[in-house]
């Protein structure tokens, strides 16, 4: 991909997943003029803290900061998400609407909230369905093929076993604003210190990479290049 502005679609199972998992990356892309769309598959209905209307309002505050469009899908609610044709097609529809160059979705590691795993698989399925011109439910929208599909880990446990496909993104310039994004989710900060957990992860990744702060994305598929000029810079660990 070039340095041109991109269209980015971020998909999360719950209202805070994208902010905690890749909020700094979204801010960096918004800062350089990329068009951001957010798609949330529940309103956190099963959570211990925050009513669904509160959770939705918090996510909409984040979208306003990012200058992003946000949609909430009706998929049965928190802890009831399922891998099925209807849900595959619902996310494929969002892909055709947003027409992203880059899709961001959760990793499918087993040791995490089951909704994250479901949404990971839904997004992988939807990427294919969004290309299929003959799909009756989507004939009102033109098929779309994304450029890149990258995944994010919401919790440290979800990162386990993902190291070989990690891409580190320098978010140092946007660190303070990323904290502001996460602070929008006050309902989720009542009982756990999520912000400290996420910033500690970002600090370690940054120190290992020679920058102040970094977030990790993961490539679910191999990248194809034409020549060495398209190779991204590598990180040298000392």
C-alpha positions, -999 to 999 in steps of 0.1 A, spaced: 0 0 0 12 35 -7 11 66 16 -22 77 1 -52 81 24 -71 49 30 -106 37 38 -105 16 70 -132 -5 85 -128 -16 121 -151 -44 134 -155 -51 171 -176 -75 191 -182 -50 219 -183 -12 222 -148 -9 236 -128 -36 217 -114 -14 189 -104 14 213 -84 -9 236 -71 -32 209 -61 -8 181 -72 27 191 -38 42 187 -36 28 152 -70 43 143 -60 77 156 -28 76 136 -47 68 104 -74 94 111 -45 119 117 -32 114 82 -67 117 67 -78 82 62 -116 75 63 -126 55 93 -157 34 97 -166 14 128 -189 -16 130 -199 -29 165 -217 -63 168 -233 -58 202 -239 -32 229 -222 -50 257 -255 -63 270 -240 -91 292 -213 -69 308 -210 -64 345 -207 -27 342 -227 -3 321 -261 -5 305 -264 -11 267 -274 25 261 -244 38 281 -220 15 262 -234 27 229 -231 63 239 -194 58 249 -186 42 216 -204 71 197 -182 95 217 -151 77 204 -164 78 168 -169 115 171 -133 120 183 -121 99 154 -144 116 129 -156 81 121 -189 67 109 -203 40 134 -229 13 130 -243 -12 155 -254 -45 142 -282 -66 156 -267 -100 161 -284 -113 192 -264 -93 218 -233 -97 239 -224 -133 246 -249 -145 220 -229 -139 188 -229 -168 164 -211 -179 133 -239 -182 108 -249 -172 73 -270 -142 84 -242 -127 105 -216 -134 78 -237 -115 53 -244 -87 77 -207 -79 80 -202 -85 43 -228 -58 38 -208 -34 60 -177 -42 39 -196 -33 7 -209 -1 22 -176 11 37 -155 -3 8 -124 -4 29 -88 -8 18 -81 -22 52 -103 -44 75 -94 -46 112 -109 -74 132 -101 -94 164 -76 -123 164 -92 -158 169 -69 -170 198 -89 -193 221 -81 -178 255 -104 -147 253 -140 -137 253 -159 -161 229 -175 -131 211 -140 -120 200 -134 -154 184 -168 -154 167 -163 -120 152 -129 -129 140 -144 -158 120 -173 -138 108 -150 -112 94 -129 -138 76 -160 -152 61 -174 -118 52 -143 -108 33 -150 -136 9 -187 -130 7 -183 -93 0 -166 -103 -33 -194 -126 -45 -215 -108 -71 -242 -134 -72 -251 -132 -35 -288 -124 -35 -289 -106 -1 -262 -81 -13 -273 -74 -49 -282 -39 -40 -245 -31 -34 -215 -36 -57 -190 -64 -48 -159 -52 -30 -124 -68 -25 -104 -54 4 -67 -46 1 -55 -60 35 -71 -78 64 -53 -72 97 -62 -84 132 -58 -69 167 -57 -85 202 -79 -70 228 -63 -88 258 -28 -100 265 -40 -136 266 -52 -132 230 -17 -124 219 -4 -159 228 11 -176 198 6 -147 175 42 -133 175 53 -147 142 27 -127 123 30 -94 144 32 -60 128 42 -32 151 27 2 146 44 33 161 16 52 179 39 75 200 26 107 185 -10 97 193 -5 81 228 -22 109 248 -52 109 225 -54 71 226 -57 74 264 -85 99 259 -103 74 236 -101 47 262 -113 71 289 -145 74 270 -154 40 283 -158 50 319 -183 22 326 -155 -4 319 -130 14 342 -151 10 373 -135 -23 385 -104 -29 364 -74 -8 354 -77 -15 317 -60 17 306 -28 9 326 -29 -26 312 -31 -15 276 -5 14 280 19 -10 297 16 -34 267 22 -5 243 52 8 262 69 -26 261 62 -30 224 76 5 219 107 -1 239 114 -33 221 110 -14 188 130 17 196 101 40 199 80 53 228 48 34 223 36 8 197 5 -13 192 5 -47 175 -15 -59 145 -14 -94 131 -15 -106 95 -39 -135 91 -25 -142 56 8 -138 38 16 -106 21 24 -105 -16 50 -81 -30 63 -74 -65 98 -64 -55 120 -55 -25 109 -18 -27 75 -28 -13 90 -44 18 81 -27 51 109 -17 74 117 -43 99 122 -39 137 156 -47 151 155 -58 187 185 -51 209 
